Amino acid sequence: MVTGKNRAGLFASVMTFINQISQVLASVVAGYLLDFAHFRQSASGAVSQPQSATDMIIFIVSGGVGFMILLAMFFAARFHLSKKTFKVLAQELGRLQKGGSPKDVDPHTKAVCEDLTGVKYDSIDFWKKNDQPKANTKTN
């Protein structure tokens, strides 16, 4: 909507990168927490773990996962994209791609576009080209 270009590939790659970074950070934090709880590593087989290591594993599995779920719910609640708002955005994008004027937008569509993009609708310069008069290419 803002750039006038399809950025789905860029969005997917950024989301994949964030996913990988979060997995790495989770592994590092879990490792530090287990080290802090005196977890014993062994290459030769099973080793008796201290109670602090067992408690830390339970904390990571229950508390850590629970915290991440709450964090995800918090961010999901702030993300206003739904089937209804996506339909409004897609219809407006289609109208603009067909040469529609940004001046003809209805207030509800304008508000939805601003909410989803985080950019004031009137400040998007890409679609202002639709308001410029078309050059007459016919010659006699």
LONU-101818 format. One line per 10 residues: number of its first residue (from 1); for each residue z, x, y of N, C-alpha, C, CB. Coordinates in nm, 4 decimals, decimal comma. Glycine has a CB too. Example, Ala and Ser with C-alpha at 12.3 -4.5 7.8 and 13.67 -1.06 7.14 Angstrom:
# residues 2
1 = 0,7800 1,3190 -0,5690 0,7800 1,2300 -0,4500 0,7800 1,3200 -0,3300 0,9046 1,1308 -0,4473 | 0,7080 1,2850 -0,2250 0,7140 1,3670 -0,1060 0,7870 1,2900 0,0030 0,5725 1,4084 -0,0598
//
This chain:
# residues 140
1 = 0,0000 0,0831 -0,1196 0,0000 0,0000 0,0000 0,0000 0,0872 0,1255 0,1215 -0,0944 0,0001 | 0,0783 0,1918 0,1242 0,0929 0,2753 0,2429 -0,0248 0,3713 0,2581 0,2238 0,3534 0,2366 | -0,0692 0,4318 0,1485 -0,1747 0,5330 0,1573 -0,3140 0,4772 0,1308 -0,1465 0,6441 0,0600 | -0,3216 0,3603 0,0695 -0,4507 0,3046 0,0341 -0,5101 0,3676 -0,0902 -0,5453 0,3202 0,1478 | -0,4323 0,4453 -0,1604 -0,4796 0,5128 -0,2805 -0,3902 0,4763 -0,3979 -0,4832 0,6658 -0,2603 | -0,4451 0,4842 -0,5182 -0,3690 0,4552 -0,6391 -0,2857 0,5781 -0,6738 -0,4633 0,4156 -0,7576 | -0,1558 0,5651 -0,6643 -0,0644 0,6767 -0,6892 0,0150 0,6583 -0,8184 0,0313 0,6927 -0,5719 | -0,0360 0,5779 -0,9124 0,0369 0,5497 -1,0365 0,0608 0,6770 -1,1177 -0,0399 0,4476 -1,1211 | -0,0363 0,7655 -1,1245 -0,0207 0,8903 -1,1989 0,0860 0,9796 -1,1379 -0,1526 0,9648 -1,2047 | 0,0870 0,9879 -1,0063 0,1883 1,0668 -0,9367 0,3271 1,0072 -0,9609 0,1578 1,0734 -0,7851
11 = 0,3377 0,8754 -0,9523 0,4651 0,8085 -0,9766 0,5134 0,8354 -1,1190 0,4521 0,6571 -0,9522 | 0,4238 0,8245 -1,2160 0,4610 0,8480 -1,3558 0,5064 0,9921 -1,3774 0,3432 0,8158 -1,4486 | 0,4392 1,0873 -1,3147 0,4781 1,2274 -1,3332 0,6131 1,2570 -1,2678 0,3707 1,3203 -1,2756 | 0,6400 1,1979 -1,1537 0,7703 1,2173 -1,0882 0,8807 1,1551 -1,1729 0,7704 1,1553 -0,9456 | 0,8558 1,0373 -1,2286 0,9560 0,9721 -1,3134 0,9821 1,0549 -1,4402 0,9098 0,8293 -1,3512 | 0,8793 1,1123 -1,4981 0,8959 1,1976 -1,6162 0,9771 1,3219 -1,5804 0,7581 1,2381 -1,6743 | 0,9474 1,3810 -1,4658 1,0213 1,4992 -1,4201 1,1694 1,4659 -1,3993 0,9600 1,5538 -1,2890 | 1,1980 1,3537 -1,3346 1,3370 1,3123 -1,3111 1,4067 1,2871 -1,4436 1,3429 1,1856 -1,2226 | 1,3378 1,2253 -1,5383 1,3946 1,2005 -1,6704 1,4318 1,3322 -1,7389 1,2955 1,1212 -1,7572 | 1,3432 1,4291 -1,7342 1,3701 1,5577 -1,7985 1,4847 1,6319 -1,7302 1,2445 1,6444 -1,7977
21 = 1,4884 1,6286 -1,5983 1,5969 1,6940 -1,5246 1,7308 1,6287 -1,5580 1,5708 1,6880 -1,3724 | 1,7340 1,4957 -1,5664 1,8600 1,4277 -1,5976 1,9059 1,4601 -1,7396 1,8445 1,2758 -1,5805 | 1,8131 1,4737 -1,8338 1,8514 1,5114 -1,9700 1,9095 1,6525 -1,9735 1,7306 1,5018 -2,0643 | 1,8509 1,7427 -1,8997 1,9012 1,8802 -1,8939 2,0411 1,8823 -1,8315 1,8043 1,9709 -1,8130 | 2,0581 1,8103 -1,7209 2,1886 1,8071 -1,6558 2,2951 1,7454 -1,7460 2,1800 1,7297 -1,5251 | 2,2588 1,6402 -1,8193 2,3541 1,5780 -1,9114 2,3957 1,6761 -2,0200 2,2936 1,4518 -1,9745 | 2,3013 1,7520 -2,0714 2,3331 1,8509 -2,1746 2,4239 1,9609 -2,1208 2,2050 1,9122 -2,2303 | 2,3951 2,0075 -2,0016 2,4764 2,1141 -1,9409 2,6180 2,0635 -1,9140 2,4113 2,1647 -1,8091 | 2,6294 1,9449 -1,8559 2,7620 1,8892 -1,8265 2,8398 1,8663 -1,9555 2,7494 1,7570 -1,7476 | 2,7747 1,8104 -2,0585 2,8422 1,7888 -2,1870 2,8879 1,9221 -2,2465 2,7485 1,7152 -2,2858
31 = 2,8060 2,0248 -2,2352 2,8433 2,1568 -2,2857 2,9645 2,2129 -2,2142 2,7273 2,2527 -2,2720 | 2,9664 2,2023 -2,0811 3,0820 2,2500 -2,0049 3,2081 2,1707 -2,0388 3,0537 2,2413 -1,8548 | 3,1935 2,0383 -2,0531 3,3096 1,9566 -2,0872 3,3642 1,9925 -2,2256 3,2730 1,8079 -2,0820 | 3,2745 2,0136 -2,3225 3,3193 2,0529 -2,4561 3,3839 2,1912 -2,4540 3,2015 2,0512 -2,5544 | 3,3280 2,2816 -2,3758 3,3867 2,4148 -2,3626 3,5259 2,4055 -2,2989 3,2945 2,5065 -2,2782 | 3,5388 2,3217 -2,1979 3,6672 2,2999 -2,1312 3,7716 2,2435 -2,2291 3,6494 2,2041 -2,0115 | 3,7259 2,1611 -2,3257 3,8165 2,0997 -2,4238 3,8379 2,1891 -2,5453 3,7618 1,9645 -2,4687 | 3,7920 2,3131 -2,5414 3,8116 2,4131 -2,6472 3,7396 2,3759 -2,7775 3,9604 2,4309 -2,6745 | 3,6169 2,3234 -2,7623 3,5349 2,2934 -2,8795 3,5003 2,4240 -2,9487 3,4057 2,2152 -2,8400 | 3,5119 2,4261 -3,0817 3,4844 2,5474 -3,1592 3,3464 2,5368 -3,2229 3,5934 2,5700 -3,2680
41 = 3,2614 2,6344 -3,1951 3,1293 2,6395 -3,2561 3,1357 2,7261 -3,3806 3,0238 2,6938 -3,1566 | 3,0557 2,6888 -3,4790 3,0529 2,7681 -3,6015 2,9137 2,7655 -3,6598 3,1554 2,7160 -3,7038 | 2,8657 2,8813 -3,6988 2,7359 2,8912 -3,7655 2,7520 2,8875 -3,9167 2,6636 3,0194 -3,7234 | 2,8764 2,8978 -3,9645 2,8984 2,9066 -4,1094 2,9397 2,7741 -4,1733 3,0037 3,0099 -4,1381 | 2,9491 2,6681 -4,0967 2,9845 2,5389 -4,1562 3,0855 2,4636 -4,0723 3,0395 2,5586 -4,2959 | 3,1475 2,3628 -4,1341 3,2417 2,2773 -4,0635 3,3669 2,3543 -4,0242 3,2788 2,1571 -4,1494 | 3,4137 2,3251 -3,9042 3,5331 2,3895 -3,8509 3,6263 2,2793 -3,8012 3,4977 2,4913 -3,7359 | 3,7527 2,2980 -3,8209 3,8510 2,2029 -3,7702 3,8554 2,2124 -3,6179 3,9915 2,2297 -3,8316 | 3,8400 2,0975 -3,5529 3,8389 2,0940 -3,4070 3,9768 2,0535 -3,3555 3,7303 1,9964 -3,3552 | 4,0165 2,1093 -3,2400 4,1433 2,0659 -3,1810 4,1317 1,9210 -3,1319 4,1842 2,1598 -3,0640
51 = 4,2442 1,8558 -3,1153 4,2446 1,7159 -3,0717 4,1777 1,7012 -2,9352 4,3886 1,6617 -3,0661 | 4,1934 1,8017 -2,8489 4,1309 1,7944 -2,7157 3,9786 1,7870 -2,7255 4,1716 1,9159 -2,6309 | 3,9183 1,8577 -2,8204 3,7728 1,8535 -2,8389 3,7308 1,7165 -2,8905 3,7264 1,9643 -2,9367 | 3,8058 1,6612 -2,9842 3,7755 1,5272 -3,0370 3,7862 1,4231 -2,9262 3,8710 1,4911 -3,1536 | 3,8910 1,4326 -2,8455 3,9078 1,3388 -2,7338 3,7939 1,3514 -2,6332 4,0422 1,3628 -2,6637 | 3,7493 1,4740 -2,6089 3,6403 1,4946 -2,5134 3,5103 1,4344 -2,5664 3,6217 1,6448 -2,4843 | 3,4846 1,4472 -2,6943 3,3643 1,3873 -2,7528 3,3692 1,2356 -2,7364 3,3507 1,4256 -2,9031 | 3,4832 1,1771 -2,7629 3,4982 1,0316 -2,7457 3,4780 0,9935 -2,5996 3,6376 0,9844 -2,7944 | 3,5328 1,0734 -2,5083 3,5159 1,0465 -2,3655 3,3690 1,0548 -2,3250 3,5990 1,1450 -2,2824 | 3,2986 1,1572 -2,3715 3,1576 1,1745 -2,3354 3,0750 1,0575 -2,3883 3,1030 1,3085 -2,3907
61 = 3,0982 1,0208 -2,5132 3,0181 0,9149 -2,5763 3,0476 0,7787 -2,5141 3,0449 0,9102 -2,7275 | 3,1731 0,7502 -2,4842 3,2058 0,6186 -2,4299 3,2071 0,6184 -2,2771 3,3409 0,5726 -2,4826 | 3,2875 0,7033 -2,2181 3,3006 0,7056 -2,0724 3,1755 0,7526 -2,0016 3,4147 0,7930 -2,0332 | 3,1150 0,8567 -2,0527 2,9935 0,9092 -1,9892 2,8785 0,8101 -1,9954 2,9520 1,0394 -2,0551 | 2,8593 0,7510 -2,1113 2,7517 0,6530 -2,1266 2,7819 0,5298 -2,0416 2,7337 0,6132 -2,2757 | 2,9082 0,4841 -2,0435 2,9467 0,3690 -1,9621 2,9253 0,3936 -1,8139 3,0913 0,3336 -1,9871 | 2,9604 0,5136 -1,7671 2,9389 0,5481 -1,6270 2,7907 0,5469 -1,5920 2,9988 0,6848 -1,5963 | 2,7091 0,6026 -1,6794 2,5644 0,6057 -1,6529 2,5047 0,4647 -1,6509 2,4927 0,6912 -1,7590 | 2,5545 0,3763 -1,7369 2,5079 0,2373 -1,7361 2,5440 0,1709 -1,6033 2,5691 0,1581 -1,8548 | 2,6684 0,1911 -1,5566 2,7094 0,1345 -1,4279 2,6261 0,1917 -1,3127 2,8587 0,1614 -1,4033
71 = 2,5983 0,3202 -1,3182 2,5158 0,3830 -1,2153 2,3739 0,3252 -1,2164 2,5114 0,5355 -1,2361 | 2,3190 0,3068 -1,3347 2,1847 0,2477 -1,3464 2,1829 0,1048 -1,2942 2,1372 0,2504 -1,4925 | 2,2873 0,0277 -1,3242 2,2945 -0,1106 -1,2753 2,3043 -0,1144 -1,1234 2,4147 -0,1835 -1,3373 | 2,3772 -0,0196 -1,0653 2,3885 -0,0118 -0,9197 2,2521 0,0109 -0,8559 2,4850 0,1001 -0,8792 | 2,1784 0,1087 -0,9068 2,0466 0,1381 -0,8493 1,9458 0,0276 -0,8790 1,9944 0,2711 -0,9026 | 1,9553 -0,0337 -0,9949 1,8641 -0,1435 -1,0284 1,8858 -0,2628 -0,9358 1,8831 -0,1864 -1,1749 | 2,0093 -0,2880 -0,8966 2,0386 -0,3988 -0,8062 1,9811 -0,3737 -0,6672 2,1893 -0,4211 -0,7970 | 1,9660 -0,2490 -0,6295 1,9130 -0,2145 -0,4978 1,7601 -0,2073 -0,4970 1,9710 -0,0817 -0,4520 | 1,6995 -0,2135 -0,6139 1,5546 -0,2039 -0,6278 1,4994 -0,3463 -0,6313 1,5138 -0,1230 -0,7572 | 1,4267 -0,3856 -0,5317 1,3872 -0,5243 -0,5140 1,2548 -0,5629 -0,5780 1,3807 -0,5539 -0,3711
81 = 1,1986 -0,4775 -0,6607 1,0718 -0,5100 -0,7243 1,0964 -0,6051 -0,8409 0,9998 -0,3819 -0,7724 | 1,0287 -0,7183 -0,8380 1,0350 -0,8172 -0,9456 0,8928 -0,8670 -0,9694 1,1329 -0,9364 -0,9102 | 0,8759 -0,9533 -1,0679 0,7417 -1,0084 -1,0925 0,6917 -1,0838 -0,9706 0,7424 -1,1014 -1,2154 | 0,7821 -1,1568 -0,9057 0,7439 -1,2372 -0,7889 0,7041 -1,1485 -0,6708 0,8595 -1,3299 -0,7480 | 0,7869 -1,0469 -0,6397 0,7552 -0,9604 -0,5260 0,6345 -0,8709 -0,5557 0,8766 -0,8741 -0,4897 | 0,6186 -0,8312 -0,6828 0,5011 -0,7512 -0,7181 0,3742 -0,8329 -0,6995 0,5111 -0,7004 -0,8633 | 0,3789 -0,9608 -0,7353 0,2617 -1,0478 -0,7197 0,2242 -1,0597 -0,5724 0,2891 -1,1881 -0,7797 | 0,3248 -1,0760 -0,4852 0,2988 -1,0846 -0,3414 0,2351 -0,9549 -0,2914 0,4297 -1,1138 -0,2638 | 0,2911 -0,8414 -0,3328 0,2383 -0,7116 -0,2913 0,0958 -0,6907 -0,3423 0,3289 -0,5990 -0,3413 | 0,0716 -0,7252 -0,4691 -0,0615 -0,7066 -0,5277 -0,1654 -0,7958 -0,4590 -0,0578 -0,7367 -0,6786
91 = -0,1275 -0,9188 -0,4261 -0,2212 -1,0081 -0,3569 -0,2548 -0,9556 -0,2176 -0,1625 -1,1497 -0,3467 | -0,1543 -0,9052 -0,1479 -0,1793 -0,8510 -0,0140 -0,2653 -0,7258 -0,0223 -0,0467 -0,8196 0,0578 | -0,2389 -0,6421 -0,1195 -0,3195 -0,5217 -0,1366 -0,4644 -0,5582 -0,1678 -0,2615 -0,4333 -0,2482 | -0,4837 -0,6567 -0,2543 -0,6190 -0,7030 -0,2854 -0,6898 -0,7588 -0,1627 -0,6142 -0,8086 -0,3943 | -0,6175 -0,8351 -0,0816 -0,6761 -0,8917 0,0413 -0,7191 -0,7812 0,1367 -0,5755 -0,9855 0,1114 | -0,6346 -0,6802 0,1511 -0,6688 -0,5689 0,2401 -0,7849 -0,4870 0,1854 -0,5476 -0,4789 0,2612 | -0,7898 -0,4675 0,0542 -0,8989 -0,3912 -0,0062 -1,0330 -0,4611 0,0104 -0,8711 -0,3679 -0,1536 | -1,0306 -0,5934 0,0228 -1,1546 -0,6699 0,0430 -1,1934 -0,6774 0,1899 -1,1395 -0,8110 -0,0130 | -1,1195 -0,6078 0,2757 -1,1551 -0,6034 0,4170 -1,0728 -0,6946 0,5046 -1,2972 -0,6375 0,4332 | -0,9690 -0,7562 0,4514 -0,8838 -0,8438 0,5311 -0,8108 -0,7675 0,6398 -0,7840 -0,9148 0,4425
101 = -0,7832 -0,8368 0,7481 -0,7167 -0,7742 0,8612 -0,5652 -0,7748 0,8428 -0,7545 -0,8453 0,9910 | -0,5010 -0,6637 0,8748 -0,3543 -0,6606 0,8698 -0,2914 -0,7597 0,9688 -0,3040 -0,5188 0,8992 | -0,3663 -0,7983 1,0711 -0,3153 -0,8926 1,1702 -0,3001 -1,0336 1,1127 -0,4075 -0,8957 1,2912 | -0,3689 -1,0626 1,0014 -0,3672 -1,1965 0,9439 -0,2594 -1,2158 0,8373 -0,5011 -1,2269 0,8849 | -0,1685 -1,1221 0,8224 -0,0650 -1,1304 0,7199 0,0372 -1,2380 0,7570 0,0047 -0,9936 0,7017 | 0,0848 -1,3126 0,6566 0,1887 -1,4119 0,6852 0,3251 -1,3407 0,6868 0,1868 -1,5285 0,5787 | 0,4231 -1,3970 0,7559 0,5531 -1,3295 0,7729 0,6255 -1,2982 0,6416 0,6426 -1,4148 0,8582 | 0,6170 -1,3876 0,5425 0,6844 -1,3628 0,4145 0,6235 -1,2418 0,3444 0,6754 -1,4872 0,3233 | 0,4915 -1,2364 0,3396 0,4231 -1,1238 0,2758 0,4549 -0,9943 0,3492 0,2708 -1,1473 0,2723 | 0,4573 -0,9995 0,4801 0,4902 -0,8819 0,5608 0,6313 -0,8333 0,5284 0,4775 -0,9140 0,7115
111 = 0,7264 -0,9255 0,5182 0,8652 -0,8888 0,4881 0,8771 -0,8285 0,3487 0,9569 -1,0112 0,5002 | 0,8061 -0,8850 0,2505 0,8105 -0,8317 0,1136 0,7513 -0,6914 0,1099 0,7343 -0,9246 0,0158 | 0,6387 -0,6710 0,1755 0,5741 -0,5393 0,1777 0,6652 -0,4352 0,2440 0,4386 -0,5469 0,2523 | 0,7285 -0,4728 0,3533 0,8192 -0,3798 0,4213 0,9398 -0,3472 0,3352 0,8652 -0,4379 0,5546 | 0,9921 -0,4474 0,2642 1,1086 -0,4262 0,1782 1,0752 -0,3327 0,0622 1,1603 -0,5603 0,1244 | 0,9609 -0,3523 0,0003 0,9245 -0,2714 -0,1163 0,8792 -0,1307 -0,0807 0,8160 -0,3399 -0,1933 | 0,8103 -0,1150 0,0303 0,7594 0,0173 0,0666 0,8574 0,0965 0,1517 0,6287 0,0038 0,1403 | 0,9451 0,0268 0,2243 1,0366 0,0956 0,3148 0,9695 0,1399 0,4428 1,0969 0,2143 0,2465 | 0,8489 0,0879 0,4677 0,7711 0,1257 0,5856 0,7384 -0,0019 0,6627 0,6399 0,2037 0,5458 | 0,7482 0,0041 0,7946 0,7105 -0,1106 0,8762 0,5619 -0,1413 0,8549 0,7407 -0,0838 1,0268
121 = 0,5322 -0,2662 0,8308 0,3950 -0,3082 0,7994 0,2991 -0,2686 0,9117 0,3892 -0,4608 0,7760 | 0,3417 -0,2881 1,0363 0,2528 -0,2598 1,1499 0,2292 -0,1105 1,1716 0,3105 -0,3200 1,2761 | 0,3088 -0,0244 1,1068 0,2906 0,1194 1,1252 0,1978 0,1815 1,0206 0,4247 0,1885 1,1212 | 0,1495 0,1004 0,9250 0,0587 0,1527 0,8221 -0,0813 0,1624 0,8831 0,0584 0,0608 0,6932 | -0,1243 0,2847 0,9063 -0,2517 0,3082 0,9758 -0,3740 0,2914 0,8863 -0,2524 0,4465 1,0345 | -0,3591 0,3117 0,7559 -0,4757 0,3135 0,6679 -0,5556 0,1835 0,6758 -0,4322 0,3385 0,5245 | -0,4889 0,0697 0,6796 -0,5589 -0,0593 0,6751 -0,6081 -0,1046 0,8119 -0,4679 -0,1651 0,6170 | -0,5735 -0,0325 0,9184 -0,6208 -0,0695 1,0522 -0,7714 -0,0513 1,0651 -0,5492 0,0134 1,1587 | -0,8286 0,0238 0,9726 -0,9752 0,0409 0,9729 -1,0445 -0,0927 0,9499 -1,0188 0,1426 0,8644 | -0,9772 -0,1888 0,8857 -1,0363 -0,3209 0,8604 -1,0550 -0,3996 0,9896 -0,9487 -0,4007 0,7634
131 = -0,9835 -0,3632 1,0962 -0,9949 -0,4335 1,2242 -1,1069 -0,3785 1,3113 -0,8641 -0,4255 1,2994 | -1,1609 -0,2632 1,2724 -1,2679 -0,2041 1,3523 -1,3984 -0,2767 1,3237 -1,2820 -0,0526 1,3230 | -1,4826 -0,2957 1,4271 -1,6113 -0,3641 1,4047 -1,6997 -0,2838 1,3102 -1,6848 -0,3869 1,5386 | -1,7665 -0,3553 1,2240 -1,8566 -0,2920 1,1272 -1,9835 -0,2457 1,1984 -1,8916 -0,3901 1,0112 | -2,0299 -0,1280 1,1625 -2,1538 -0,0750 1,2210 -2,2726 -0,1525 1,1644 -2,1689 0,0786 1,1922 | -2,3626 -0,1886 1,2466 -2,4807 -0,2624 1,2040 -2,5821 -0,1630 1,1496 -2,5409 -0,3457 1,3212 | -2,6112 -0,1724 1,0192 -2,7015 -0,0760 0,9572 -2,8436 -0,1267 0,9456 -2,6511 -0,0390 0,8217 | -2,8694 -0,2507 0,9885 -3,0063 -0,3040 0,9801 -3,0919 -0,2484 1,0927 -3,0054 -0,4583 0,9855 | -3,2122 -0,2096 1,0584 -3,3064 -0,1615 1,1583 -3,4375 -0,2377 1,1411 -3,3286 -0,0073 1,1459 | -3,5079 -0,2600 1,2507 -3,6371 -0,3310 1,2450 -3,7501 -0,2375 1,2295 -3,6590 -0,4139 1,3674
//
